[in-house]
Amino acid sequence: MKFLHSLRQGLWGRAYVLLVLTTLMWAGNGIAGRLAIGEVSPMVLTCLRWIVVVAILLPLVGRQLVAEWAKFRARWFFTLIMGVFGFTAFNALFYAAAHHTSAVNLTIFQGSIPVFVLIGMIVVFRARVIPLQILGMIVTLIGVIMVSVKADWEILKTLAINIGDVWMLIACVFYSIYTLGLRYRPEMPGLLFFTAMAVVAFVSSVPLVGMEMIQGTAQFPTPKGWLILLYVALLPSLLSQIFFIRGVELIGPARAGLFVNLVPVFGALLAVVLLGEPFATYHALGLALVLGGIWLAERRR
């Protein structure tokens, strides 16, 4: 029993390190999204990041993908949905939102993902819920709403909410669905499944670039834009996703989703230090409510 306990603790410790690094890279993605304004358009950035990821991974695992083709063919629709929801839709909405809201807001809203995951666990998997969890969900959502309306009751009454905040919340719902879906991924190494989803993300993001070109808003990277692209491709797109998948394998989607509450903390600090964005009182209150709500929701553990 002691051996099993020690083994379990070791696995949890490894998962914690992977998930903390993941959230730090995701927080940096919010900074990159703001820095990308005027350097590369949102859909071009979304598409090119996955081209870089696929170009790195296919030479490494291409043969293994072919060997596992039967499993992908049996689960092709699941792989398609996971890639579109978790990678294409989330990132496209994320970078589009960055043109309309601050990096602080982007990262604080990501703190709502654990609550959406918990709601999904209740609705889809019939997970049992206690009053503290319900209270935690309500408190977290109040925090998100407070940031979105800047703690201004008049904005809430007129529903004059920033469109970037709305897009970010929708993106968080997509990523929550992806997080829940990871428990049902095909029986294969996480890197192989991630590669397949990256291919899906690249293919499904091409039409979005086409839409930007038709609208005349497409912008291919400037020299600074290429540096931003390399960052988001190598860290938030590649390493963080691999770390996150492994973290979910080790401790499950509900507990892994909780680590997303570090994104608003890291993101707010990075936004203030690197971008000089103001951190207002409503940001502090909203952040406290988001983190406090998640803490309440997890008290059953």
Secondary structure, DSSP 8 states (H G I E B T S, - for coil): -HHHHHHHHHHHHHHHHHHHHHHHHHHHHHHHHHHTTTTS-HHHHHHHHHHHHHHHHHHHHHHHHHHTHHHHHHTHHHHHHHHIIIIIIHHHHHHHHTTTS-HHHHHHHHTTHHHHHHHHHHHHH-----HHHHHHHHHHHHHHHHHHTTT-HHHHHHT---HHHHHHHHHHHHHHHHHHHGGG--SS-HHHHHHHHHHHHHHHHHHHHHHHHHHT------HHHHHHHHHHIIIIIIIHHHHHHHHHHHH-HHHHHHGGGHHHHHHHHHIIIII-----HHHHHHHHHHHHHHHHHTTT-
